[in-house]
C-alpha cells in the first residue's frame, strides 16, 4: 500500500487537553479474576511470602519478567540486562537518586572500557564536585565521551572552575544541598541577586537549569576540549586551554580581563531592557562589544579560538556569548534561526530572556519581527547534548503544526524524525524533533512562510524523497494537522485473552503495581551528529500474565494467550490469583517501540492462602503428637516450633522440615522425648548448613507409635 497523508487546515484556536491517569490502590482481599468463589472470600487468610520493589529501565525491544515459581513458592525477577560493568554500577549507586537512571542509561551506551574510565572518576571524586561531575557524564553524548582523543579529566577541571569562579562573584553563590556521603537526592544550584526596582531580590536557580546551562561544558557544535587559541585545534595542556578557565583568567594584550569586568557587579541584572546599566548582564554585554569586532570571517565553533581572533559575525558572537555567560555562572543558551541567517542568545532569570550583545538587545525578542521586518520561520535553543527545543513564539507571530505518525495498521510510531523546513538561507532546515510513543508532535512555526515537512523512520519515510509541502504560505494563528502513514509496520504483541481452568486453584495470589513515569527518546542532532536522550512524562508499555506454555510461545514470537492484558498503558494495578499449579510469568514489555526506553517503577507481592493446607494430627497410637504454634510465621531467619506429645511415657519423636516438593530440608530433632510441651528451633538452613531460599516449608512430626502432625512455615528473606 502506498504512503497516505491527510491535511486539515484549522483556523480556530488550538486547545490543550490534559488526560489524567488515576491509579486506584487495591484494598481488602478482592481477587483480580472474580472467579474464586465469593462464598470463600471471607475465608481467605493471605500471608505475604515474597516481594519485589525496583526502578528499572526497559530499552527498546526488551521486557521485564516477574515469574511465580510454583516449585519454590517464590517470585523470580528478571529485569533487562543493565549493560553496565560492576564498576559502572557502583558509580550509579553513588549518584544522587534523581540522576541515577540517566547515568546508567548513558554509561550503558559506552563500551566497557569507557564505562570503567568514567566510573572510576565518579568513585574517586570528592565533594562538593561529585554531583556536577556525575551530571556531565550522564548528559554528554556518547559520541563525545567515547572517543580516544577526548580528555576525560577536563570534566573534573570544568567542575573545579565553577567553585573557583564562585569565590570572585558577588551576585551569585553556589549552594550545595547534601553530599555524596549523606546520599539520597543531593544536588547543587546557584542563588542570585537581582535588582528589580525598587528592591534587590534573591532567587534560586532551578536545579535542571543549573546543571544543563551552567555546569554542562558543551555549548553548541564544538567539542569540550583543550584548544590551541592560535589554531583552534585540539592540543594537550599547557598549549591547549579550556574556555571556562581561559576566558575568566586570561586576556589578550589590549583587552579587558573578564574577571575584572565582573568584580564590581553585585546583581545578575537590573531588569533594564536594552541597557548597559544592568549588573553582570550589562558588564558581559560591554565585554563582548569590546573584545569582538562584527565582521565577516570564516566561522569557528571553539570559544577559545573565537576570542583570540576577536572578530566574526552573529554565529561566533553567539558562541562566545554563551561561553562567557556560563564562565560567569549565568545560565545561557544559543538561539538558532536557520533559514533566516541569524544566531543570538538567551539567559535565564526566572525565565529565558532574549539577549544579543552586538546590538545591546536585552529582553527585546521582538526586535526582529516587527522592528526589523523579519517573518522568521523558526527559532530553537540548543542544549549541550544536542537536544534542541522550539522558542519561535517569543520572536515572531506563529502558526501551529500538529503531526500524527502511524504505521500501515494505524499504530503510533515512536522515534520518527520530523524535519520542518522553509525557504531562505542558509539551510539546511528549520526544526528537528523525534516522536514519543504517542507518535505525535506539535510545533510552532513563523507566519507568511512556506512550510515543508519530511518524516524518516526505520519502517519507512514520508515522502519517499525530499519534502512534502504543508502550505505555501502560513497564516498567523492557523493550525495545520497532518496524519502521516508510513509504509511499514511496528512490531506488536500477538496476544489474545486466556480462559481459566475448571476448577481454578486459589492457593497463591500475586499483586503487581507499576507505573511508567517517563520515557526516554533518543534523537540525532543533524548538525553535529550527537545522539541525545530526552525524557518525557508518562511512559507507555504493554502488560500481561501467562502460563508456562503461553510464555514459551511468546518468547518464540508465536501467537499466545494471556490474562490481565493491558496495552499502551503508563500504569497498572493487578490482583491475580494463580489459577493452576504451574509457573506463571507477569511481563512488562517495551517490545513495540522503535527508539524509546521506558522508565518503570514496579512492586510485586506474592501471597499464600494460609487456609489452603490444613494442619493435621493423626493419633494412630497411644502417644498423640500435635503442633501448637510456629513463631514468628512468616519468619525471616529463625522460628520456634512448639509441639505437644501425649501419653504416659517417653517416645521417639522425629521432627523434619520439607520443601514444597516433599524434599527433606532439615531434621530438627530425632530423640526420645518425654510427654508434655516442647520447643525446637529452625535457623532457615538445610542439613549442609546452607541458607535455603524464601518460600513455603512444612514441619512434619512422627512418633515411634505412628502419630503424625504437620504445619506450614513461611520463610521470607
Beta strands, then each sheet from edge to edge (+ up, - down):
strand 1: 4-10
strand 2: 46-58
strand 3: 63-69
strand 4: 74-78
strand 5: 172-177
strand 6: 187-196
strand 7: 199-204
strand 8: 293-294
strand 9: 311-312
strand 10: 332-337
strand 11: 342-348
strand 12: 352-356
strand 13: 361-362
strand 14: 380-382
strand 15: 388-390
strand 16: 398-406
strand 17: 417-421
strand 18: 431-434
strand 19: 440-446
strand 20: 451-456
strand 21: 468-471
strand 22: 479-485
strand 23: 495-497
strand 24: 508-524
strand 25: 531-537
strand 26: 541-547
strand 27: 560-569
strand 28: 571-577
strand 29: 584-589
strand 30: 596-609
strand 31: 616-618
strand 32: 625-631
strand 33: 639-645
strand 34: 651-658
strand 35: 664-673
strand 36: 676-682
strand 37: 695-703
strand 38: 708-715
sheet 1: 1+ 22- 16- 19+
sheet 2: 2+ 30- 24+ 25-
sheet 3: 2+ 30- 24+ 28-
sheet 4: 4+ 3- 29+ 26- 27+ 23+
sheet 5: 5+ 6- 7+
sheet 6: 8+ 9+
sheet 7: 13+ 12- 11+ 10- 14+ 15-
sheet 8: 18+ 17- 20+ 21-
sheet 9: 31+ 38- 37+ 34- 35+
sheet 10: 32+ 33- 36+
end
